[in-house]
Amino acid sequence: MNPATDTPARARRTLPASSFLAAARGERPDRLPVWFMRQAGRSLPEYRALRTDTSMLQACFDPELTTEITMQPVRRHGVDAAILFSDIVVPLYAAGIGVDIVPGTGPVVASPVRTAADVVALPALAAAQVKQVTDAVGLLLRELGDTPLIGFAGAPFTLASYLVEGGPSRNHERTKALMYSAPDIWHALMAHLAQITATFLEAQIAAGVDAVQLFDSWAGALSERDYRRFVLPHSASVLDRITSVPRFHFGVGTGSLLGAMAEAGADVIGVDWRTPLDVASERAGGLPVQGNLDPALLFADFDSVSGEVRRIAAEGRHAPAHVFNLGHGVLPGTDPDMITRTVELVHSL
């Protein structure tokens, strides 16, 4: 039994032929592995057809639909890993926190969390509350064959920012004000969210995912000093509980934070397009890297994309290992054929 989930853990797949898992272990496989963040959907017409009458959260809690959406880019693009179709607010919603994903806006919180009483009132998450997600993992393992499946969750800081701000924020002013003016409340909130995040990841691991990625979408809004003081201990508490699968850690605009993020306990550090991979690996203490083609470049002509792919692959050779990816998620409107051609080019290198 898995002590965190109180459910039988699925036997761990080994997948010895996986270039993705080899790179995650710090090895150099014969073929450079590639997958794309937000590869499940967004740019695919078959995804948009499935989502016509279904909200994001409905799709995330429908195991059959989650399975189909997760599989679509694997079938179309031939990527080396699938990432579970989900959203960072799924564990909050499952726990009973009032959050919705509003089209064109993003996550919106019904009652923002800004006081000690608000934090105390937050519910915990039990693994049984994400059974639809773990059921989808089981379905996917039968569909994927030898392709690894990545589970994921939002990091405590990004979740906290949504809860405190009440939705997306450009400046995170309420979040930073709470950090400084009420650090006890802040750390209590972060500790609670770290428990939710770890429970969510452990449930996915018990269901059989082959790796996990912790997304800290908004961490780039912080200085390194503030990151170390207010965020690092809580991200570390999540990653410290993950011991059986490779751990990827990614943030946007976090070039100055890569060393601190690596200290949180990742096995592979995700890098956005702003920092060269050789520089990123050095800053992260020699960790393997993942990234980092600018998603907007997929709108350019293929010769331009090809030049950037080759440059990034060359920079990645300075790291112990490299998983090719974008520096953030696939943008809506991206030509799916450009994604497929990029995958083929990466594999040819």
C-alpha positions in Angstrom: 0.0 0.0 0.0 1.1 3.6 -0.6 1.0 5.3 2.9 0.0 8.6 1.4 -2.9 7.3 -0.7 -3.9 4.2 1.2 -4.4 2.5 -2.2 -2.4 -0.3 -3.8 0.5 1.2 -5.8 0.8 0.0 -9.3 4.0 -1.9 -10.2 6.5 0.6 -11.5 7.2 0.3 -15.2 10.9 0.2 -16.2 10.7 1.2 -19.9 14.4 0.5 -20.6 14.1 1.8 -24.2 12.8 5.2 -23.2 15.2 8.0 -24.2 13.2 10.4 -22.1 13.7 8.4 -18.9 17.3 7.9 -19.7 17.9 11.6 -20.0 15.9 12.2 -16.8 18.4 9.9 -15.1 21.3 12.0 -16.4 22.2 9.7 -19.2 22.9 10.4 -22.9 20.5 8.3 -25.0 21.2 7.7 -28.7 18.3 9.9 -29.6 17.6 13.3 -28.1 14.2 13.0 -26.4 11.5 15.6 -27.0 8.0 16.5 -25.7 6.2 19.8 -25.4 4.5 21.5 -22.5 0.8 22.0 -23.2 1.2 19.5 -26.1 -2.2 17.9 -25.1 -4.6 20.1 -27.0 -4.5 23.8 -27.6 -3.2 23.6 -31.2 -4.9 20.4 -32.3 -8.2 20.6 -34.2 -9.1 17.1 -32.8 -8.7 18.5 -29.3 -10.9 21.5 -30.0 -13.6 19.2 -31.4 -13.6 17.2 -28.2 -13.8 20.3 -26.0 -16.7 22.0 -27.9 -19.3 21.5 -25.1 -17.0 20.5 -22.2 -15.3 22.8 -19.7 -11.7 22.4 -18.8 -12.5 21.0 -15.4 -15.1 18.6 -16.7 -12.5 17.3 -19.2 -9.9 16.9 -16.4 -12.3 14.8 -14.3 -13.5 12.5 -17.2 -11.0 9.6 -17.4 -11.9 8.6 -20.9 -11.7 12.2 -22.2 -8.5 12.8 -20.3 -7.0 9.7 -21.9 -8.0 10.6 -25.4 -6.7 14.2 -25.1 -3.4 13.0 -23.6 -3.0 10.5 -26.4 -3.7 12.9 -29.3 -0.3 14.6 -29.5 1.5 11.3 -28.9 -0.2 9.8 -32.0 0.1 12.9 -34.1 3.7 14.1 -33.3 5.6 11.0 -32.1 6.9 12.7 -29.0 8.9 10.7 -26.5 6.7 11.3 -23.5 3.0 12.0 -22.8 2.0 14.5 -20.1 -1.3 13.9 -18.3 -4.0 16.3 -19.4 -4.9 18.3 -16.3 -4.6 21.7 -14.8 -2.8 23.1 -11.8 -6.0 24.0 -10.0 -7.4 20.4 -10.3 -6.3 19.4 -6.7 -7.7 22.6 -5.3 -11.0 22.0 -7.0 -11.0 18.4 -6.0 -10.4 19.3 -2.3 -13.5 21.5 -2.4 -11.9 25.0 -2.8 -14.1 27.3 -4.8 -12.1 27.7 -8.0 -13.2 27.7 -11.7 -11.3 28.1 -15.0 -12.9 31.0 -16.9 -12.2 30.9 -20.6 -10.1 33.8 -21.7 -9.1 34.6 -18.0 -7.8 31.5 -16.3 -8.4 30.3 -12.7 -10.7 32.4 -10.7 -11.2 31.9 -7.0 -14.6 32.5 -5.4 -13.2 33.5 -2.0 -9.6 34.8 -2.0 -7.4 33.6 0.9 -5.9 36.5 2.8 -6.3 35.9 6.6 -5.3 33.3 9.1 -9.0 32.2 9.3 -9.1 31.8 5.6 -6.1 29.5 5.7 -7.5 27.5 8.6 -10.7 27.0 6.6 -9.0 25.5 3.6 -9.8 21.8 3.2 -7.2 19.1 2.8 -7.0 16.8 -0.2 -7.5 13.0 0.0 -6.3 10.8 -2.7 -9.9 9.4 -3.2 -10.9 12.9 -4.3 -8.8 12.7 -7.4 -9.9 9.1 -8.3 -11.0 10.2 -11.8 -7.5 11.5 -12.4 -5.8 8.3 -11.2 -8.3 6.2 -13.2 -7.2 8.1 -16.3 -3.6 7.2 -15.5 -4.6 3.6 -15.5 -6.3 3.9 -18.8 -3.3 5.7 -20.3 -0.8 3.1 -19.2 -2.6 0.5 -21.4 -2.7 2.9 -24.3 0.8 4.3 -24.2 2.8 1.1 -24.5 6.5 2.0 -24.1 5.9 5.8 -24.0 6.4 7.3 -20.6 3.6 9.2 -18.8 4.4 12.4 -16.9 2.2 13.5 -14.0 2.2 17.0 -12.9 1.1 19.6 -10.3 1.3 23.3 -9.7 3.9 24.4 -7.1 2.7 25.8 -3.8 3.7 29.4 -4.7 1.8 29.5 -8.0 -1.3 28.0 -6.3 -0.9 30.5 -3.4 -0.8 33.4 -5.8 -4.0 32.4 -7.4 -5.7 31.9 -4.1 -4.5 35.2 -2.6 -5.0 37.4 -5.7 -8.3 35.7 -6.6 -7.2 35.0 -10.1 -4.3 35.7 -12.5 -2.2 38.7 -11.6 0.4 40.8 -13.5 2.2 42.2 -10.4 1.2 39.8 -7.6 0.8 42.7 -5.3 -1.5 41.1 -2.8 0.7 38.0 -2.7 3.8 39.9 -2.0 2.1 42.1 0.6 0.9 39.0 2.5 4.4 37.5 2.3 6.0 40.5 4.0 3.2 41.8 6.2 2.0 38.4 7.6 4.8 35.8 7.1 3.2 33.4 9.6 -0.1 33.4 7.6 1.9 33.0 4.4 4.0 30.1 5.6 0.9 28.4 7.0 -0.8 28.8 3.6 2.2 27.5 1.7 2.6 24.5 4.0 -1.1 23.6 3.5 -0.7 23.9 -0.3 2.5 21.8 -0.2 0.5 19.0 1.5 -2.2 19.2 -1.2 0.4 19.2 -4.0 2.4 16.3 -2.6 -0.8 14.3 -2.1 -1.8 14.9 -5.7 1.6 13.9 -7.0 1.8 10.8 -4.8 -1.7 9.7 -6.0 -0.5 9.9 -9.6 2.7 8.0 -8.8 0.8 5.3 -7.1 -1.4 5.0 -10.2 1.7 4.5 -12.3 3.1 7.7 -13.9 6.7 7.4 -14.8 7.9 10.9 -13.9 6.4 14.1 -12.5 6.8 17.8 -13.2 6.3 20.6 -10.7 5.2 23.8 -12.4 5.9 27.1 -10.7 4.4 29.4 -13.3 4.7 32.6 -11.3 8.0 32.1 -9.4 9.7 34.4 -11.9 8.0 37.3 -10.2 10.2 36.9 -7.2 13.8 37.9 -6.4 16.1 35.1 -5.4 16.1 36.4 -1.8 12.4 36.3 -1.6 12.2 32.9 -3.3 14.6 31.4 -0.8 12.8 32.9 2.2 9.2 32.4 1.2 9.0 29.6 -1.4 12.0 27.2 -1.4 11.2 25.4 1.8 7.7 24.5 0.6 8.7 23.4 -2.9 11.4 21.3 -1.2 8.9 19.7 1.1 6.9 18.6 -2.0 9.8 17.2 -3.9 11.3 15.5 -0.8 8.3 13.3 -0.7 8.8 12.1 -4.3 11.4 9.4 -4.4 10.4 6.7 -6.9 10.3 8.7 -10.2 12.3 11.4 -11.8 11.3 15.0 -10.7 11.2 17.8 -13.2 10.9 21.4 -11.9 10.0 24.3 -14.1 9.2 28.0 -13.8 8.7 30.9 -16.2 11.2 33.8 -16.1 13.3 32.0 -13.5 16.8 32.4 -15.0 18.0 34.0 -11.8 16.4 31.4 -9.6 17.7 28.2 -11.2 20.2 27.5 -8.5 17.7 27.9 -5.8 15.1 25.9 -7.7 17.6 23.1 -8.1 18.2 23.1 -4.4 14.5 22.3 -3.9 15.3 18.7 -5.0 14.7 18.4 -8.7 16.4 15.8 -10.9 15.9 17.9 -14.1 15.5 21.6 -14.2 13.2 23.1 -16.8 14.4 26.3 -18.5 12.4 28.9 -20.3 13.7 30.4 -23.6 15.4 33.4 -21.9 18.4 31.5 -20.6 20.8 29.4 -22.7 20.8 25.8 -21.6 24.6 25.6 -21.0 24.3 28.7 -18.7 21.2 27.2 -17.0 22.9 23.9 -16.3 25.8 25.7 -14.7 23.5 27.8 -12.6 21.6 24.7 -11.5 24.7 23.0 -10.3 25.2 20.7 -13.3 21.7 19.3 -13.3 20.2 17.8 -16.5 18.1 20.4 -18.3 14.8 20.5 -20.2 13.9 23.1 -22.8 13.9 25.6 -24.3 12.7 26.7 -27.8 10.6 29.9 -27.6 7.0 28.8 -28.3 6.5 31.9 -30.5 9.2 30.7 -32.9 6.9 27.9 -34.1 5.1 30.6 -36.0 8.2 31.4 -38.1 9.3 29.6 -41.3 10.9 26.1 -40.8 14.4 27.2 -41.7 14.3 29.7 -38.8 12.9 27.0 -36.5 15.5 24.5 -37.6 18.4 26.9 -36.9 17.1 27.5 -33.3 16.5 23.8 -32.7 20.1 23.0 -33.7 21.5 25.9 -31.5 19.5 24.7 -28.5 20.5 21.1 -29.0 24.2 22.2 -29.2 23.8 24.2 -25.9 22.1 21.2 -24.3 25.2 19.1 -25.0 27.0 21.1 -22.3 24.6 19.7 -19.7 24.9 16.2 -18.3 21.6 15.4 -20.2 19.0 17.2 -22.2 15.3 16.8 -22.8 14.2 19.0 -25.7 11.1 21.0 -25.1 9.7 24.5 -25.5 10.5 27.2 -23.0 6.9 27.3 -22.1 3.6 25.8 -23.4 2.4 25.4 -27.0 0.6 28.6 -28.0 -3.0 28.5 -29.4 -2.9 28.9 -33.1 0.4 27.0 -33.6 0.4 24.9 -36.8 0.4 21.3 -35.7 2.5 20.3 -38.7 5.3 22.6 -37.4 5.3 20.7 -34.1 5.5 17.4 -36.0 8.4 18.7 -38.2 10.2 20.0 -35.1 9.9 16.6 -33.4 11.3 14.9 -36.5 14.2 17.3 -36.6 15.1 16.8 -33.0 15.1 13.1 -33.5 17.3 13.4 -36.5 20.0 15.2 -34.4 
